[in-house]
């Protein structure tokens, strides 16, 4: 497939690029600073952009089979970036009539899982309070994605870890895995790539966790 990856220098974004290239896809990595992209290989095209203008980003998505976005959870000092940057991506996709979008959000944005114990509920409340501005940004981002004309999927992982890809994790379409406390960035990327042509995930939030 021909894929475009936004947020390609982030932890999940680089894994998406690496795994997509390994699977033989053609990948356009949209980055602000090409020096921060450590992944190389045949089939990779690096597109430099700061996502300030949807018109400028249109060539990066034109003719692509799918767009995958790692423009998700950021630090509290960058609350608002996910919505702002994703709005640019949506504008470019809609102008080029590219339909398939997969984007990363976060587990607290999804439904409260059935079967969580008291400890999990308390931890969820504490984390949601600490990162309330970040999660408010992600809720707005998800709402804009849902209003778009794209065939979207939003993935919602819990705390992210730096671990090699395992391919062993839980995915709940329209829900959240109970007692799901962590997931490796490489497995988030693995899940997103696996959902590109999965019709059951279209216009759905998908909870992920080990």
C-alpha positions as CSV (number, residue, x, y, z in Angstrom):
1,X,0.0,0.0,0.0
2,X,0.9,3.7,-0.3
3,X,0.8,5.1,3.3
4,X,1.4,8.5,4.8
5,X,2.5,8.8,8.4
6,X,2.1,12.1,10.4
7,X,4.0,12.5,13.6
8,X,6.6,10.2,12.1
9,X,9.4,11.3,14.4
10,X,7.5,10.4,17.6
11,X,7.7,7.1,19.4
12,X,4.7,5.5,17.8
13,X,5.2,7.3,14.5
14,X,8.7,5.9,13.9
15,X,7.5,2.4,14.7
16,X,4.7,2.8,12.2
17,X,7.2,3.8,9.5
18,X,9.7,1.0,10.4
19,X,7.1,-1.7,10.4
20,X,5.3,-0.4,7.3
21,X,8.6,-0.4,5.4
22,X,9.4,-3.9,6.7
23,X,6.1,-5.1,5.3
24,X,6.9,-3.7,1.9
25,X,4.6,-0.7,1.9
26,X,5.6,2.7,0.3
27,X,5.7,5.2,3.1
28,X,5.7,9.0,3.1
29,X,6.8,10.3,6.5
30,X,5.7,13.8,7.2
31,X,8.2,15.5,9.6
32,X,9.1,18.9,10.8
33,X,12.8,18.0,11.3
34,X,14.1,15.2,9.0
35,X,17.2,14.8,11.2
36,X,14.9,13.4,13.9
37,X,13.7,10.5,11.7
38,X,16.1,7.6,12.4
39,X,14.3,5.1,10.1
40,X,15.6,4.6,6.6
41,X,15.0,2.1,3.8
42,X,13.7,1.5,0.3
43,X,10.2,2.8,-0.2
44,X,10.6,5.8,2.2
45,X,9.9,9.3,1.1
46,X,10.5,12.1,3.7
47,X,8.1,15.1,3.4
48,X,9.1,18.2,5.4
49,X,6.2,20.2,6.8
50,X,5.2,22.0,10.0
51,X,1.4,21.3,9.5
52,X,0.5,25.0,9.6
53,X,-1.3,24.8,6.2
54,X,-3.5,22.0,4.8
55,X,-2.7,23.2,1.2
56,X,1.0,22.7,1.8
57,X,0.4,19.1,3.0
58,X,-1.9,18.0,0.2
59,X,1.0,16.5,-1.9
60,X,1.9,14.3,1.1
61,X,-1.5,12.6,1.1
62,X,-2.5,12.7,-2.6
63,X,-3.1,9.3,-4.1
64,X,-2.4,7.4,-0.8
65,X,-4.3,4.4,0.4
66,X,-4.3,5.4,4.0
67,X,-3.0,8.0,6.4
68,X,-1.8,7.1,9.9
69,X,-1.4,9.8,12.5
70,X,0.9,9.7,15.6
71,X,-0.2,13.2,16.5
72,X,-1.8,12.1,19.7
73,X,-1.1,12.6,23.4
74,X,1.4,15.2,24.2
75,X,2.8,16.8,27.3
76,X,0.7,19.3,29.3
77,X,2.7,22.1,27.8
78,X,1.5,21.2,24.4
79,X,-2.2,20.7,25.1
80,X,-4.1,21.8,22.0
81,X,-1.5,20.6,19.5
82,X,-3.3,17.3,18.7
83,X,-6.5,19.1,17.6
84,X,-4.7,21.9,15.7
85,X,-2.4,19.5,13.8
86,X,-5.0,16.9,13.1
87,X,-7.3,19.6,11.7
88,X,-4.6,20.3,9.1
89,X,-4.3,16.6,8.2
90,X,-8.1,16.3,7.8
91,X,-8.2,19.4,5.6
92,X,-5.5,17.9,3.3
93,X,-7.2,14.5,3.2
94,X,-10.6,15.9,2.4
95,X,-9.2,18.2,-0.4
96,X,-7.5,15.1,-1.9
97,X,-10.5,12.8,-1.3
98,X,-8.3,10.3,0.7
99,X,-10.7,8.4,2.9
100,X,-8.8,6.1,5.3
101,X,-7.4,7.6,8.5
102,X,-6.1,5.9,11.6
103,X,-5.1,8.2,14.5
104,X,-3.8,7.7,18.1
105,X,-5.6,9.0,21.1
106,X,-5.5,7.6,24.7
107,X,-7.4,5.1,26.8
108,X,-9.0,7.6,29.2
109,X,-11.0,9.1,26.3
110,X,-12.7,5.7,25.7
111,X,-15.5,4.1,27.7
112,X,-14.9,3.0,31.2
113,X,-14.1,-0.7,31.0
114,X,-16.4,-3.2,32.7
115,X,-14.5,-5.4,35.1
116,X,-12.0,-2.8,36.4
117,X,-11.3,-3.0,40.1
118,X,-11.2,-0.2,42.6
119,X,-7.4,0.3,42.1
120,X,-7.9,0.7,38.3
121,X,-10.7,3.2,38.8
122,X,-8.7,5.3,41.2
123,X,-5.7,5.3,39.0
124,X,-7.8,6.3,36.0
125,X,-9.2,9.2,37.9
126,X,-5.8,10.4,39.2
127,X,-4.3,10.2,35.7
128,X,-7.3,12.0,34.1
129,X,-7.0,14.8,36.7
130,X,-3.3,15.3,36.2
131,X,-3.5,15.3,32.4
132,X,-6.9,16.9,32.0
133,X,-5.7,19.5,29.5
134,X,-4.1,16.8,27.3
135,X,-7.3,14.7,27.4
136,X,-9.5,17.7,26.7
137,X,-7.4,18.2,23.6
138,X,-7.7,14.6,22.6
139,X,-11.5,14.7,23.1
140,X,-11.8,17.7,20.8
141,X,-9.5,16.0,18.3
142,X,-11.6,12.9,18.3
143,X,-14.8,15.0,17.8
144,X,-13.3,16.7,14.8
145,X,-12.2,13.4,13.3
146,X,-15.7,11.9,13.9
147,X,-17.2,14.9,12.0
148,X,-14.9,14.5,9.1
149,X,-15.7,12.7,5.8
150,X,-13.0,10.2,6.4
151,X,-13.3,6.5,7.1
152,X,-11.6,6.9,10.5
153,X,-10.4,4.7,13.3
154,X,-9.1,6.1,16.6
155,X,-6.9,3.8,18.7
156,X,-6.8,4.4,22.5
157,X,-3.8,2.8,24.2
158,X,-3.0,3.2,28.0
159,X,0.5,4.1,29.3
160,X,3.0,3.6,26.6
161,X,6.2,1.6,27.0
162,X,9.4,1.2,24.9
163,X,9.2,-2.5,24.1
164,X,9.9,-4.6,21.0
165,X,6.8,-5.5,19.0
166,X,5.1,-8.6,20.3
167,X,1.9,-8.7,18.4
168,X,0.2,-10.0,21.6
169,X,-2.3,-7.5,23.0
170,X,-6.0,-7.0,23.4
171,X,-8.1,-4.8,21.1
172,X,-11.7,-3.9,21.9
173,X,-13.7,-2.2,19.1
174,X,-15.9,0.4,20.6
175,X,-14.6,-0.3,24.1
176,X,-11.6,-0.5,26.5
177,X,-9.8,-3.6,27.6
178,X,-10.4,-4.1,31.4
179,X,-7.3,-3.8,33.6
180,X,-5.4,-2.5,30.6
181,X,-2.5,-0.6,32.1
182,X,0.2,-0.4,29.5
183,X,1.2,-1.2,25.9
184,X,4.4,-0.9,23.9
185,X,4.7,1.8,21.3
186,X,5.7,-0.9,18.8
187,X,2.5,-2.8,19.4
188,X,0.4,0.3,19.0
189,X,2.0,0.7,15.6
190,X,1.5,-3.0,14.8
191,X,-2.2,-2.7,15.7
192,X,-2.7,0.4,13.6
193,X,-1.2,-1.1,10.6
194,X,-3.3,-4.2,11.1
195,X,-6.5,-2.1,11.1
196,X,-5.8,-0.3,7.9
197,X,-8.0,-2.6,5.8
198,X,-10.2,-3.9,8.7
199,X,-13.7,-2.7,7.9
200,X,-14.9,-3.6,11.4
201,X,-12.8,-0.7,12.8
202,X,-14.1,2.0,10.5
203,X,-15.7,4.9,12.4
204,X,-14.9,3.3,15.7
205,X,-12.7,3.9,18.7
206,X,-10.5,0.9,19.5
207,X,-9.1,0.3,23.0
208,X,-5.7,-1.4,23.1
209,X,-3.7,-2.9,26.0
210,X,-1.6,-5.9,27.0
